[in-house]
């Protein structure tokens, strides 16, 4: 299996900066695993860092184009194969846990296509109406109150069941960055101030003039980053194969580099 390094965790933990540093040490290239950063023209809103190393899967589609986890996985696999073919290490970096999980542990429903006719009908319904059409199961509070998640669950339930053999094709080392919530909150606030100085308000104004504010991509505008970080932590803490590192550690990079070196060589 091809080796792939993953740097994950909540927003504002410095994932991209660390991944770029590791890419320089281990001759790697980055693959963004961020469901918001795939959209063009949403740089400051989604916090796109532009490291001095190649990064794949930024700016993949326009904000009014549909984009799914299945599409991301196909693109990430292609990017990884290209990186490996050139003798380099693929480094997946981001905070969208669903994307990372789907790449490393594919699930059967990933290739079920969207039903546009069904979606058109369902988007007219209220959240409570949609909830009545599904069994909650293990859906968390955020997904349970998210119409897009509910519609996807209904869509999957109505699709003809097809067994798809999903192979695990990567030997992955997963590094998670974390910090106390008070530290994350401070870093989020500082980063927001930086984005505002860089032109985030102007970018939002431009986007709202050009695109419908109800588009899925537009959820990035006005996102409560503090709540978002907490949802990310809830997701990642449920995963059992992540090696966690506190970003406050003075030897953070050294310790992570040692672990990666043992795994990669």
Secondary structure as the mmCIF struct_conf table of DSSP 4:
data_model
#
loop_
_struct_conf.conf_type_id
_struct_conf.id
_struct_conf.beg_label_comp_id
_struct_conf.beg_label_asym_id
_struct_conf.beg_label_seq_id
_struct_conf.end_label_comp_id
_struct_conf.end_label_asym_id
_struct_conf.end_label_seq_id
STRN STRN1 UNK A 2 UNK A 9
BEND BEND1 UNK A 10 UNK A 10
TURN_TY1_P TURN_TY1_P1 UNK A 11 UNK A 12
BEND BEND2 UNK A 13 UNK A 13
HELX_RH_AL_P HELX_RH_AL_P1 UNK A 15 UNK A 26
TURN_TY1_P TURN_TY1_P2 UNK A 27 UNK A 27
STRN STRN2 UNK A 28 UNK A 32
BEND BEND3 UNK A 35 UNK A 36
TURN_TY1_P TURN_TY1_P3 UNK A 37 UNK A 38
STRN STRN3 UNK A 39 UNK A 39
TURN_TY1_P TURN_TY1_P4 UNK A 40 UNK A 41
HELX_RH_AL_P HELX_RH_AL_P2 UNK A 43 UNK A 46
TURN_TY1_P TURN_TY1_P5 UNK A 47 UNK A 47
BEND BEND4 UNK A 52 UNK A 53
STRN STRN4 UNK A 55 UNK A 56
BEND BEND5 UNK A 57 UNK A 59
STRN STRN5 UNK A 61 UNK A 61
TURN_TY1_P TURN_TY1_P6 UNK A 63 UNK A 64
BEND BEND6 UNK A 65 UNK A 65
HELX_RH_AL_P HELX_RH_AL_P3 UNK A 69 UNK A 85
TURN_TY1_P TURN_TY1_P7 UNK A 86 UNK A 87
STRN STRN6 UNK A 89 UNK A 94
BEND BEND7 UNK A 95 UNK A 95
HELX_RH_AL_P HELX_RH_AL_P4 UNK A 97 UNK A 104
BEND BEND8 UNK A 105 UNK A 105
HELX_RH_3T_P HELX_RH_3T_P1 UNK A 108 UNK A 111
HELX_LH_PP_P HELX_LH_PP_P1 UNK A 112 UNK A 114
HELX_RH_AL_P HELX_RH_AL_P5 UNK A 116 UNK A 122
TURN_TY1_P TURN_TY1_P8 UNK A 123 UNK A 124
BEND BEND9 UNK A 125 UNK A 125
HELX_RH_AL_P HELX_RH_AL_P6 UNK A 127 UNK A 131
TURN_TY1_P TURN_TY1_P9 UNK A 132 UNK A 133
BEND BEND10 UNK A 134 UNK A 134
TURN_TY1_P TURN_TY1_P10 UNK A 137 UNK A 138
HELX_RH_AL_P HELX_RH_AL_P7 UNK A 141 UNK A 144
TURN_TY1_P TURN_TY1_P11 UNK A 145 UNK A 145
HELX_RH_AL_P HELX_RH_AL_P8 UNK A 147 UNK A 158
BEND BEND11 UNK A 159 UNK A 159
HELX_LH_PP_P HELX_LH_PP_P2 UNK A 160 UNK A 161
STRN STRN7 UNK A 170 UNK A 178
HELX_RH_AL_P HELX_RH_AL_P9 UNK A 181 UNK A 198
TURN_TY1_P TURN_TY1_P12 UNK A 199 UNK A 199
HELX_RH_AL_P HELX_RH_AL_P10 UNK A 200 UNK A 210
BEND BEND12 UNK A 211 UNK A 211
TURN_TY1_P TURN_TY1_P13 UNK A 213 UNK A 214
BEND BEND13 UNK A 215 UNK A 215
HELX_RH_3T_P HELX_RH_3T_P2 UNK A 216 UNK A 220
TURN_TY1_P TURN_TY1_P14 UNK A 221 UNK A 222
HELX_RH_AL_P HELX_RH_AL_P11 UNK A 225 UNK A 237
TURN_TY1_P TURN_TY1_P15 UNK A 238 UNK A 238
BEND BEND14 UNK A 240 UNK A 241
STRN STRN8 UNK A 242 UNK A 246
TURN_TY1_P TURN_TY1_P16 UNK A 247 UNK A 248
TURN_TY1_P TURN_TY1_P17 UNK A 250 UNK A 251
HELX_RH_AL_P HELX_RH_AL_P12 UNK A 252 UNK A 264
#
